[in-house]
Amino acid sequence: MLHGSRSYLLQDDDGQVTEAFSISAGLDYPGIGPQISALFEAERLEILTATDDEALEGMRLLTRTEGILPALEPSHAIYALTDLLAGEGVDPAADDDIILLGLSGRGDKDIAAVEDRLMAGMDGGAA
């Protein structure tokens, strides 16, 4: 239970909620919402992950292929989708299926965070 809702959380070995950190300020939360938890429990969705570096790769991918600069939040989903498709042996470029991925927010508001992350990596800092 967190904030009055039953959901899946990041926890330590003692069951205490642990801090979350993401390059995307909108993802600095240690759990998932109760609706997503219920859908997961009902086996109606699969929960995927993407690291900050993978989210940056997702951002690069969409920007280069579609000319759209996504926000960091959906950039995690972009990378996770490419990872999922690769694991399933699906080549989106060769397949006739249409894949829809909803985007939210604008990437221009995240440019400073992206720049900070890239500069930290160039300086040998945490990347």
C-alpha distance (Angstrom), angle and dihedral (degrees) to the residues before:
residue distance angle dihedral
M1 . . .
L2 3.79 . .
H3 3.79 127.1 .
G4 3.79 90.5 -7.5
S5 3.80 95.9 -54.6
R6 3.76 132.9 103.8
S7 3.79 109.4 -130.9
Y8 3.79 145.0 128.1
L9 3.80 113.8 -72.8
L10 3.77 142.3 -176.4
Q11 3.80 104.0 -104.3
D12 3.77 139.1 173.8
D13 3.82 124.3 -129.3
D14 3.82 90.0 -83.6
G15 3.81 93.0 54.1
Q16 3.79 93.9 -106.9
V17 3.81 116.8 143.7
T18 3.80 111.3 -105.6
E19 3.78 128.1 -147.5
A20 3.78 119.3 -97.5
F21 3.78 125.6 -147.3
S22 3.77 128.9 -170.1
I23 3.78 135.0 165.1
S24 3.80 82.6 -124.1
A25 3.79 110.6 73.0
G26 3.80 89.3 -152.6
L27 3.81 90.6 63.9
D28 3.81 98.6 51.5
Y29 3.78 93.5 111.3
P30 3.80 125.4 111.8
G31 3.79 97.0 -135.7
I32 3.77 150.1 24.7
G33 3.77 125.4 -101.4
P34 3.80 123.9 -93.7
Q35 3.82 92.9 -109.8
I36 3.80 92.3 54.7
S37 3.81 89.9 44.6
A38 3.81 90.6 53.2
L39 3.81 92.5 49.1
F40 3.80 89.7 48.5
E41 3.82 91.2 49.8
A42 3.81 89.3 50.4
E43 3.84 88.7 51.6
R44 3.80 90.3 -121.4
L45 3.79 94.7 126.5
E46 3.77 141.1 25.3
I47 3.78 120.4 -132.1
L48 3.79 114.3 -136.3
T49 3.78 131.8 -175.2
A50 3.77 137.5 -146.3
T51 3.78 128.8 -174.6
D52 3.79 123.1 -132.1
D53 3.81 91.0 -100.8
E54 3.80 89.9 50.5
A55 3.82 90.1 49.6
L56 3.80 89.0 54.2
E57 3.80 88.1 51.8
G58 3.81 89.6 50.5
M59 3.80 89.4 50.7
R60 3.82 90.7 50.4
L61 3.80 91.6 47.7
L62 3.80 96.0 53.6
T63 3.79 92.8 41.4
R64 3.80 92.3 52.0
T65 3.80 97.8 41.6
E66 3.81 102.1 36.3
G67 3.80 105.1 18.4
I68 3.80 90.2 -122.3
L69 3.80 120.5 128.7
P70 3.82 103.0 -148.2
A71 3.77 125.4 -159.3
L72 3.80 116.6 -104.6
E73 3.82 94.2 -107.2
P74 3.83 95.7 64.3
S75 3.82 90.4 35.5
H76 3.81 86.7 73.8
A77 3.82 88.3 55.4
I78 3.81 92.2 46.9
Y79 3.79 91.0 56.7
A80 3.81 93.4 42.3
L81 3.82 89.6 52.1
T82 3.81 92.6 52.3
D83 3.80 89.5 47.6
L84 3.81 91.2 49.0
L85 3.80 93.0 48.9
A86 3.81 92.3 47.9
G87 3.81 90.2 50.7
E88 3.79 90.1 51.8
G89 3.80 91.1 50.2
V90 3.81 91.3 -114.9
D91 3.79 118.6 147.7
P92 3.83 104.2 -160.5
A93 3.81 91.1 -162.7
A94 3.82 92.1 57.2
D95 3.80 98.9 37.0
D96 3.81 125.2 91.3
D97 3.80 91.6 -146.2
I98 3.77 118.5 109.6
I99 3.79 116.9 -131.6
L100 3.79 118.9 -159.0
L101 3.77 120.8 -163.3
G102 3.77 118.9 178.1
L103 3.79 116.8 -135.8
S104 3.77 126.1 -153.9
G105 3.76 129.9 -167.6
R106 3.78 129.6 3.3
G107 3.78 127.6 -78.2
D108 3.79 94.6 -141.7
K109 3.82 90.0 75.5
D110 3.82 89.1 57.8
I111 3.81 97.9 51.1
A112 3.83 93.9 101.1
A113 3.82 92.3 52.1
V114 3.81 90.9 47.0
E115 3.79 91.6 48.7
D116 3.82 91.8 48.6
R117 3.81 90.5 50.7
L118 3.80 94.2 47.8
M119 3.81 92.8 45.9
A120 3.83 91.2 49.3
G121 3.80 88.7 53.8
M122 3.81 91.7 50.0
D123 3.80 91.8 49.5
G124 3.79 91.5 51.9
G125 3.81 91.9 -106.6
A126 3.77 125.6 133.7
A127 3.77 108.6 -53.1
